Structure formats: structure tokens, C-alpha cells
Amino acid sequence: MVKTEVYIQEVQVTENTITAYLTDGRIISVPLVWSWRLSDATPEQRANYEIIGDGEGVHWYDLDEDISAEGMLYGVTWREP
């Protein structure tokens, strides 16, 4: 198995999903409930993000939330502590 690097170029958060557009052309989407912080956030808070680590992940400043491309791709969920 050949492992390729996974990088996000754009992200979109709706009231139901987190969708990442990857630099290699793939689009991955996970349910919004995978991130309790994003689930509880306002649309404005969801829109205030930055792609970090040259595309390795996304950080939401208002929520102190980080989601990685690999986490989305391989099914790592984020649960409320």
C-alpha cells in the first residue's frame, strides 16, 4: 500500500457536514456531529477558520477546534470531553 500525503485546500461547514476539498482533487465529508464544538457553534464561528500546517488541518479560532485531513479521511471522531 502506498501512502500519499493528504492536504486540505478548502473547507466548508454546513449545518450537517464538514467537507474538505483536498489538493489532489478528492472531496471528503463527515457528519458535523463528529465535532461537538462545531455542532454547537454559530454559522459565524464555523466560518472563522484557518487552514494550518500547509493544509494538514483546519483550526477554528473562536472554538479552539482543530481537525486534521487524515482524521477526516480515516474516520477519527472528536468527542465531547
N, C-alpha and C positions, 0 to 999 in steps of 0.2 A: 504494500500500500504506500502510495506517495502522498505525503502530507504537504499541502500548499498553504501559503500564508493567507490569512483572511483579514481584509481591511474594509472598513466602512467608509463610503464616500458621502452618504447622506442618510438621514434617519427621519422617519415620520411616525408620530404617535397620534392615534385616534382614540376615541372613547372605548375601543375594543381591542386594538392591536398596537404592537411596536413593530415597525417594518424597517429593515436595514437594506440599503442598496449598496452592494459590495463593488469594489473596484474591478473585479473580474466579470461583472455583469450579472451575477446571481442576485436574487432578491429573497431575503428570508424574513419571515414574520412569526411572531409569537404572541400569545394572548396577553393583553395588558395586565391581567391578574397575576402574571408571573412576577411583577414588581409591585408590591403593595404600596410603595411610595408613589409611583406613577399612577396607580389606580386611584389613590386618594387625592391626587393633585388637580389643580385647576388647568384649563387649557393653556393659560398664560405660563404657568410653571412648566408644563410639558414642552412648551415651545422654547424655553430658555435653556438650551443645551450647547455643548461644545464637543466636537469630535476630538478625541485625545489620542496620544501615542501614535501619531501618523495614521490613524484610522483603526487602531486596535480596539477602541471602545468609545463610549459616549459618557459624558458627565453632565448631570443636571445640577446647576449651582443652587437653585432655590430648594432643592430636595436632598442635596448631598447624596445623590444616587449615581452609581457607575454601573454600566452594563458593557460587557465585552462582546466582540463579534463571535469569538469562539464559544462563549456561554450561550449565545442565541443559537448558533449553529448546532451545537452538541446537546442542547436541551438542559442547561443548568438553570434551575429556577431560583428565584430570590424570595425568601420567605420573611415574614414579619418576625422580629426577634421576640 
